[in-house]
Amino acid sequence: MASSEVDSRLNQILIPALEKIQKNASWRKHSKLGSECKSVIEHLTTPNLTPTSPSAQSDSDASLLPGVLLDLSLYDSEIVLSPLINALSTNYLKVAEPALDAVQKLIAHGYLHGEADPSGGAEAKLLSKLIDSACKCHELGDEHAELLVIKSLLSGVTSVALRLHGDCLLQVVRTCYDIYLNSKNGVNQTTAKASLVQMLAIVFRRMEADSSTVPLQPIVVAELVEPAEKADVDGSMIFVQSFITKIMQDIDGVFSPGMPSGVTGSGAGAHDGAFETKTSTVEGTNPADLLDSTDKDMLDAKYWEISMYKTALEGRKGELADCEGERDDDLEVQIGNKLRRDAFLVFLALCKLSMKTPPKDAVADPQAMKGKIVALELLKLLLENAGAIFRTSESYDA
């Protein structure tokens, strides 16, 4: 393992969670998970112990490869994260909840770092597996678990150290979308929708700045609610706004204090492929414009400094309808810049969701109508706040 300082920071988060998982694990059905938790607790508290990790032990150099958890190697990172991933995958609320809580805290404190992308290397796949397991916990159907899932996923998208790309990012967006549609709790629905808007604001703002370290601020939740609906949700607005703001502030508090602009610790500011363009994507942009978001009346517009072709949705309707269940591999290959690719994939996914059910069928299915409406609302926000990059990028030419 790494230094005692690293161990101490991890222990404060992991040991209570692992102990709770071990306690709640059924001695028959989840006995293996309980034993794994016990082994990792010993591993964390006694660095000399080296329990085996199935995938790591097959690679003789795994102990030398950089990991995704603080300063630990890939080998140790996998050992420590394995019981959390397994707990999240049990479909058992009592062991999944403490695992979700631990994952969120690891993200919020900046302890998880690297790219989460199932198409990447060993580190990226490990992080992607962790996020994938967290996403599936919304299927537990528990209201508190739903909030923990949203909290973990929004923390992941907001984080500077942990960068979600490609299919991993799409799954996060789709999970929040599903929680909005299927949750039986009105506050959770509002929280999921607000989190979706916040995620989109982050994805497109980063694309616009061509940087994962662009300053971010929380959206104004009250502006998302239609006037006719406010009477029903006013009681939840304070909670939802506090929920969003707290996550944003926690992430910002980890990376901002005492750091020069655009510089973060633990490798968070390292080159992540987001700057692989021949010319700067922020050329001609005044940096002050990216930071000026203090005027409350203009807050939403400032948060949504994104770029989008105003005619993109209309121009691609036929194309999207023809290949609804298919993956646009050619389009993805054409977009080499990861932040631009992420933004495009999210935009494309929203287009598909908005056209998934024919209007006549949607009218007869309230759930389908609800899904179409929220997808269209999100697209409307994107298109209304279109910025420079999507309007000028040749990658988006039809």
Beta strands, then each sheet from edge to edge (+ up, - down):
strand 1: 114-116
strand 2: 162-164
sheet 1: 1+ 2+
end
